[in-house]
């Protein structure tokens, strides 16, 4: 009996590995980052800052940055058990040569060295606006598919232009989805992936445009011990690494009088916190208990693989359905200033803000998010179109009509169905509203 159970558990990683992880969390980060920031007088009351290029910032702080980044590496090694250490050859050095300072910095923090860091703001797209005053989205993102950015106008800034901090943090909160975490593993067919020391990509689909960023945007911190025992690769999650580094860089920039980059690095950290408030980013196979996963594997071992394939496809489709719903609902609410919308109301609501700690993303935020996964999955199955979320023969990402999902829910369940689905979604955003504010206040401590 023991050998049989061991065999069943041994093949569990096959189910988890085969999940088509979507590395995309919530859609349109600037919209909900701006909503949360708009409730904080520490942000809205802050004086405009002068837009500063990344190169100029790095040249100004090069010597002191060496110590900070060494301290960051020491923190990660001491606090993240599954952390793959940065090779010593990539440690940032103060060479005094400005020509390669941006590349040296980006490699030291182990992000894609090809990312773009222009000076800009990104408000919602306007019906009429001079094309001369709008940057193409290819100037901010290195991804091939830029369709998700059509909702924004990218307004260029010149070095020295004054810009409101809320604009900086809102725009920057989308930047980790512009290619920052793409191609960082040794099997991703990039030269820097061979250098960075992250090893083989632990999970995610490397064939997707954004698929290689999954381990940096998903945090599986609250699975069953059985899952970890036989799928230990799930521990190789790096959101905490990015959040801690962004906070430290933000505090460092503020302490050196480089306020523009203080706000911009803050936006980077806020992005990863928001991703950890997405229930489908905190569970290995959302909607399935450990026992259900075991049963699926038993069937697969007995020669009935359909159960496993169906579980994977349904989880993927429900993830896509949730993201589609969230993006449309939030955009409509913001454009119409509909503060009665459950999601926007959750973002704007006043609440008690706990003190931020380095362990909060794992012990507080994702613990609550993971606990919400079953309730979210139940709501998706109830309110979303059955053909989209309960039919494993469908690949929802390939269906353009999914953009009509709000009308479909209303047709089947009435306006109350849309509201009730939104209320469950709002529960997840409450976690971001709480810990996003907490993170911002902590990063701003250097300005007081």
C-alpha positions in Angstrom: 0.0 0.0 0.0 2.9 2.4 0.9 4.5 1.8 -2.5 1.2 2.5 -4.3 0.7 5.7 -2.4 4.3 6.8 -3.1 3.8 6.1 -6.8 0.6 8.2 -6.9 2.3 11.1 -5.2 5.4 10.8 -7.3 3.5 11.7 -10.5 1.7 14.7 -8.9 4.3 17.1 -10.3 3.2 16.1 -13.8 -0.2 17.6 -13.1 1.2 20.8 -11.5 3.9 21.2 -14.2 1.4 20.8 -17.0 -0.7 23.7 -15.8 -0.7 26.5 -18.4 0.3 29.2 -15.9 -0.7 32.6 -16.9 1.9 35.1 -15.8 -0.5 37.9 -16.2 -2.2 38.9 -13.0 -4.7 41.7 -12.8 -5.2 43.8 -15.9 -4.4 47.5 -16.1 -2.3 48.0 -13.0 -2.2 51.8 -13.4 -5.9 52.0 -12.8 -6.1 50.4 -9.5 -2.7 51.7 -8.3 -4.0 55.2 -9.0 -7.2 54.5 -7.2 -5.4 53.4 -4.1 -2.8 56.2 -4.2 -5.6 58.8 -4.7 -6.7 58.0 -1.1 -3.3 58.7 0.4 -2.5 62.4 1.2 1.1 61.3 1.5 1.0 60.7 -2.3 -1.6 63.3 -3.5 -0.1 66.0 -1.4 3.5 65.4 -2.4 5.2 68.1 -4.5 5.8 67.4 -8.2 9.2 65.8 -8.9 11.6 66.4 -11.8 11.6 63.5 -14.3 15.1 62.0 -14.3 16.6 59.4 -16.6 17.7 56.1 -15.2 21.2 56.8 -16.4 21.4 60.1 -14.6 20.0 58.6 -11.4 22.6 55.8 -11.4 25.5 58.2 -12.2 24.5 60.3 -9.2 24.3 57.4 -6.7 26.8 54.9 -8.2 29.2 54.6 -5.2 26.5 54.2 -2.5 24.5 51.8 -4.7 27.2 49.2 -4.4 26.5 48.8 -0.7 22.7 48.7 -1.1 22.7 46.0 -3.7 25.2 43.9 -1.7 22.8 44.2 1.3 19.9 43.2 -0.9 21.7 40.1 -2.0 22.6 39.2 1.6 18.9 39.7 2.6 17.6 37.4 -0.1 20.1 34.6 0.7 19.2 34.8 4.4 15.4 35.0 4.0 14.4 33.0 0.9 15.1 29.3 1.4 14.6 28.5 -2.3 16.5 31.5 -3.6 19.0 31.0 -6.4 21.9 33.3 -5.5 23.1 36.0 -7.8 26.5 35.1 -9.3 29.2 37.2 -7.7 30.4 38.3 -11.2 27.1 40.3 -11.5 27.6 42.3 -8.4 27.3 46.0 -9.1 30.6 47.8 -9.1 31.3 51.6 -9.1 33.5 51.8 -12.2 32.8 55.4 -13.0 32.1 54.5 -16.6 28.7 56.0 -17.5 28.4 54.2 -20.9 27.4 50.9 -19.5 26.0 51.9 -16.1 22.4 51.1 -16.9 23.3 47.6 -18.2 25.5 47.0 -15.1 22.6 47.9 -12.9 19.9 45.9 -14.7 22.1 42.8 -14.6 23.0 43.3 -11.0 19.3 43.2 -10.1 18.8 40.4 -12.6 16.1 41.8 -14.9 16.0 41.7 -18.6 18.7 44.1 -19.7 16.8 45.1 -22.8 13.9 46.7 -21.0 13.0 50.3 -21.8 12.9 53.0 -19.2 11.6 56.2 -21.0 10.2 59.1 -19.1 6.4 59.2 -19.5 3.0 59.1 -17.9 0.2 56.6 -18.9 -3.4 58.0 -18.4 -6.4 56.2 -19.8 -6.6 56.6 -23.5 -8.6 59.7 -24.6 -11.2 59.9 -27.4 -9.2 62.7 -29.0 -5.6 63.5 -28.5 -2.8 64.8 -30.7 -0.7 61.8 -32.0 2.3 63.9 -31.7 2.0 63.9 -27.9 1.6 60.1 -27.6 4.4 57.6 -27.6 3.9 54.2 -29.3 3.5 51.4 -26.7 6.6 49.7 -28.3 8.6 52.6 -26.7 7.7 51.2 -23.2 7.4 47.5 -23.7 9.6 44.8 -25.3 6.8 42.3 -25.6 5.5 41.3 -29.0 1.8 41.5 -28.1 0.9 45.0 -27.1 -2.8 44.8 -27.5 -3.4 45.0 -23.7 -1.8 48.5 -23.7 -4.3 50.0 -26.1 -6.3 51.3 -23.1 -3.5 53.7 -22.2 -2.0 56.8 -23.8 1.7 57.1 -23.2 2.7 60.8 -22.8 6.4 61.5 -23.1 8.3 63.6 -20.6 11.5 65.4 -21.0 14.3 65.3 -18.4 13.5 67.9 -15.8 9.8 68.1 -16.5 7.7 68.3 -13.3 5.4 65.4 -12.8 3.0 64.5 -10.0 4.1 61.5 -7.9 0.8 59.8 -8.4 1.5 59.8 -12.1 4.9 58.3 -11.6 3.8 55.5 -9.3 0.7 54.7 -11.5 2.7 54.4 -14.7 5.6 52.5 -13.1 3.2 49.9 -11.5 2.7 48.4 -15.0 6.4 48.2 -15.9 7.1 44.7 -14.6 4.7 43.4 -17.2 6.6 45.2 -20.0 9.3 42.5 -20.2 11.3 43.0 -17.0 11.1 39.4 -16.0 11.3 37.8 -19.4 14.0 35.3 -20.4 15.8 35.2 -17.1 16.3 31.4 -16.8 19.0 29.3 -18.4 16.7 27.4 -20.6 15.0 30.6 -22.0 17.5 30.9 -25.0 18.9 34.3 -23.9 22.5 35.1 -23.1 21.7 36.9 -19.9 19.5 33.9 -18.8 22.7 31.8 -18.9 24.5 34.4 -16.7 21.8 35.1 -14.1 22.0 31.9 -12.1 18.3 31.3 -11.7 18.7 27.8 -13.2 16.0 26.1 -15.3 12.6 27.7 -15.3 10.7 26.0 -12.5 7.1 26.5 -13.9 5.3 28.5 -16.5 5.1 28.2 -20.3 8.4 29.5 -21.8 6.8 29.4 -25.3 4.5 32.2 -24.5 5.5 35.8 -25.0 5.2 36.5 -21.3 5.4 33.0 -20.0 8.9 33.1 -18.6 8.0 35.8 -16.1 5.6 33.4 -14.1 8.0 32.6 -11.3 8.4 36.3 -10.5 4.7 37.1 -10.5 3.2 34.1 -8.7 3.7 33.0 -5.1 2.8 29.5 -4.1 3.4 29.9 -0.4 0.4 28.1 1.1 0.1 24.7 -0.6 -0.2 21.4 1.2 3.0 19.9 2.5 2.3 17.0 0.2 2.4 19.3 -2.8 5.7 20.8 -1.7 7.2 17.4 -0.9 6.7 16.1 -4.4 6.7 19.4 -6.3 9.4 21.4 -4.5 10.0 23.5 -7.6 6.9 25.5 -6.6 8.9 27.1 -3.8 11.1 28.8 -6.5 8.9 31.9 -6.4 10.5 35.4 -6.6 7.8 38.1 -6.0 9.3 38.6 -2.5 12.7 39.2 -4.0 11.3 41.8 -6.4 9.2 43.5 -3.7 12.0 43.8 -1.2 14.4 45.1 -3.7 11.9 47.7 -5.1 11.2 48.9 -1.6 14.9 49.2 -0.8 15.7 51.0 -4.0 12.8 53.4 -3.4 14.0 54.2 0.1 17.5 54.6 -1.2 16.4 57.0 -3.9 14.4 59.2 -1.5 17.3 59.3 0.9 19.6 60.5 -1.8 17.2 63.3 -3.0 16.3 61.3 -6.1 12.6 61.5 -5.6 11.5 60.7 -9.1 13.1 57.3 -8.9 11.9 56.9 -5.3 8.3 57.0 -6.7 9.2 54.9 -9.8 10.8 52.1 -7.9 7.9 52.2 -5.5 5.6 51.5 -8.4 7.6 48.4 -9.3 7.1 47.0 -5.9 3.3 47.8 -5.9 3.0 45.8 -9.1 4.2 42.5 -7.5 2.1 43.1 -4.4 -1.0 43.5 -6.7 -0.1 40.2 -8.5 -0.1 38.4 -5.1 -3.7 39.6 -4.5 -4.8 37.6 -7.5 -6.2 34.2 -6.3 -5.0 32.4 -9.5 -1.5 33.6 -8.7 -1.3 31.9 -5.3 -2.6 28.4 -5.9 -0.8 25.7 -8.0 -4.1 24.4 -9.4 -6.9 26.8 -8.3 -10.2 25.3 -7.4 -8.8 21.8 -6.7 -8.1 20.4 -3.2 -5.1 18.3 -2.6 -7.4 15.2 -2.5 -8.9 16.2 -5.9 -5.4 16.6 -7.3 -4.5 13.1 -6.0 -7.6 11.6 -7.6 -6.9 13.2 -10.9 -3.4 11.6 -10.8 -4.8 8.2 -9.8 -7.0 8.3 -12.9 -4.1 9.3 -15.0 -2.1 6.4 -13.7 -4.9 4.1 -14.5 -4.9 5.1 -18.1 -7.6 7.9 -18.0 -5.6 11.1 -18.8 -8.6 13.2 -19.7 -9.3 14.2 -16.1 -5.8 15.7 -15.8 -6.0 17.5 -19.1 -9.4 18.8 -18.3 -8.4 20.1 -14.9 -5.5 22.0 -16.4 -7.6 23.5 -19.2 -10.4 24.6 -16.9 -8.1 26.3 -14.5 -6.5 28.1 -17.3 -9.8 29.3 -18.8 -11.1 30.4 -15.4 -8.0 32.4 -14.9 -8.4 34.1 -18.3 -12.1 34.7 -17.7 -11.4 36.4 -14.3 -8.7 38.7 -15.8 -11.0 39.6 -18.7 -13.9 40.4 -16.4 -11.7 42.4 -14.0 -10.1 44.5 -16.8 -13.4 45.5 -18.4 -15.2 46.2 -15.1 -12.4 48.3 -13.7 -11.9 50.3 -16.9 -15.6 51.1 -17.1 -15.8 52.0 -13.4 -12.9 54.4 -13.7 -14.0 56.0 -16.9 -17.5 56.6 -15.5 -16.3 57.4 -12.0 -18.6 54.7 -10.7 -17.6 54.6 -7.1 -20.5 52.2 -6.4 -18.8 49.5 -8.4 -17.6 46.9 -5.8 -14.0 46.7 -7.1 -13.5 50.5 -7.3 -15.2 50.9 -4.0 -12.9 48.4 -2.4 -9.9 50.2 -3.7 -11.1 53.6 -2.5 -12.5 52.6 0.9 -10.7 53.9 4.0 -9.3 51.1 6.2 -6.8 50.5 9.0 -3.3 50.2 7.5 -1.1 47.7 9.4 2.6 48.4 9.6 4.5 46.9 6.8 7.0 44.0 7.4 9.2 42.1 5.0 7.2 39.0 5.7 3.8 40.6 4.9 3.6 39.5 1.3 3.9 35.9 2.3 2.4 35.7 5.7 -0.5 38.2 5.3 -1.3 39.1 1.7 -1.0 35.7 0.0 -2.4 33.8 3.0 -5.7 35.8 2.6 -5.5 35.5 -1.2 -5.0 31.7 -1.2 -7.9 31.3 1.3 -10.1 33.1 -1.2 -9.3 30.8 -4.1 -12.1 28.3 -3.6 -14.7 31.0 -3.2 -13.5 32.8 -6.3 -13.5 29.5 -8.3 -17.1 28.9 -7.2 -18.2 32.4 -8.3 -16.5 32.0 -11.6 -18.3 28.7 -12.3 -21.6 30.2 -11.2 -21.6 33.5 -13.0 -19.2 33.2 -16.0 -20.5 31.7 -19.3 -20.5 28.0 -18.9 -19.0 27.5 -22.3 -16.0 29.5 -21.3 -15.3 28.2 -17.8 -16.8 24.7 -17.6 -15.9 23.3 -21.0 -12.4 21.9 -21.2 -12.6 21.7 -25.0 -12.4 25.5 -25.2 -9.2 27.6 -25.2 -10.6 30.8 -23.9 -7.5 32.9 -24.8 -8.3 32.2 -28.5 -11.8 33.6 -28.3 -12.1 37.3 -29.1 -15.7 37.3 -28.0 -14.6 36.9 -24.4 -14.4 40.7 -24.3 -18.3 40.6 -24.2 -18.2 38.6 -21.0 -20.0 41.3 -18.9 -23.0 41.4 -21.3 -23.1 37.6 -21.2 -23.2 37.5 -17.4 -25.9 40.1 -17.4 -27.9 38.2 -20.0 -27.8 35.0 -17.9 -27.9 36.3 -14.4 -29.1 39.9 -14.7 -27.2 43.0 -13.4 -27.1 41.4 -9.9 -24.9 38.6 -11.4 -22.3 41.1 -12.5 -22.4 42.9 -9.2 -22.1 39.6 -7.2 -19.2 38.5 -9.3 -17.6 41.9 -8.8 -18.1 41.6 -5.0 -16.0 38.4 -4.8 -13.4 40.1 -7.0 -13.5 43.1 -4.7 -12.5 40.8 -1.7 -9.2 40.1 -3.4 -8.6 43.7 -4.2 -9.1 44.6 -0.5 -5.8 42.8 0.2 -4.0 44.9 -2.3 -5.6 48.1 -1.1 -4.4 47.3 2.5 -0.9 46.1 1.8 -0.3 48.4 -1.2 -0.9 51.4 1.1 1.2 49.8 3.8 4.1 49.3 1.4 3.9 52.9 0.1 4.0 54.3 3.6 7.0 52.2 4.5 8.9 53.3 1.4 8.1 56.9 2.1 9.6 56.6 5.6 12.9 58.0 4.2 11.2 61.3 3.2 10.0 62.2 6.7 
